[in-house]
């Protein structure tokens, strides 16, 4: 019965996962992203984080180009024919933001635990959710998130993590948060100018080009090792291709505010992946801080669709 349904959906041009509940799509995407992050952090013992960033973006760009080659050609020829340089600039800015966001969060992963880095990074979408809000309650969510970050900043890190390393890790996580804010805004602007995933494909190619000098300088000959390339492909699939596809399908069927609430589970999932895959045990105070940020993100997302609040 299930096989017949899958074949029917494929023959009609619909993806097999359209029968999967949106909640399962979002949660699968969350676990995919964080498992990919855990694998990337493990790879840091063999190759520099900047090189892993390059592998992720290169493999993601190649896969997306192969999947959407025809619409990509049509979009690029249309841009040149219409001289739509503003559209091209938006996509290029989106790509630059992707490169900075991926580079900075991997630099953070290399210095502080995965769960803490992702929790700080989540300040980005939280900021976008409340930036244009006039609700007093959203100010409370910002205060709760600030409390969580303050707990993380003073909660202490593993003994092997020096103070200077931890501060730099937090700084890179904050840069990733800022980049994520820009990513959300530029993603919307790109989606308004390009159909389907063409804009994202263009942006991913731009990001891959931007990261190339840094990635090659950091990886050098290691980038030619088949095992490293295979790991990079896996990270690209888990961290980009799979979650982006699942999230796009989920957003077709649920309001953005519901999506935001489910996505607020990501810091906790990151902490669990860090514990299981990397042995990064967190203190009770750190878990409390993660809970504060998660509650703030979920609360802000819940209020986004209410009267007087912008739709995220």
HELIX and SHEET records of a PDB file:
HELIX    1   1 UNK A    2  UNK A   11  1                                  10    
HELIX    2   2 UNK A   16  UNK A   19  5                                   4    
HELIX    3   3 UNK A   22  UNK A   43  1                                  22    
HELIX    4   4 UNK A   49  UNK A   67  1                                  19    
HELIX    5   5 UNK A   69  UNK A   82  1                                  14    
HELIX    6   6 UNK A   85  UNK A  109  1                                  25    
HELIX    7   7 UNK A  114  UNK A  121  1                                   8    
HELIX    8   8 UNK A  123  UNK A  131  1                                   9    
HELIX    9   9 UNK A  136  UNK A  154  1                                  19    
HELIX   10  10 UNK A  163  UNK A  193  1                                  31    
HELIX   11  11 UNK A  198  UNK A  219  1                                  22    
HELIX   12  12 UNK A  220  UNK A  224  5                                   5    
HELIX   13  13 UNK A  226  UNK A  236  1                                  11    
HELIX   14  14 UNK A  237  UNK A  241  3                                   5    
HELIX   15  15 UNK A  242  UNK A  251  1                                  10    
HELIX   16  16 UNK A  256  UNK A  263  1                                   8    
HELIX   17  17 UNK A  266  UNK A  278  1                                  13    
HELIX   18  18 UNK A  284  UNK A  303  1                                  20    
END                                                                             
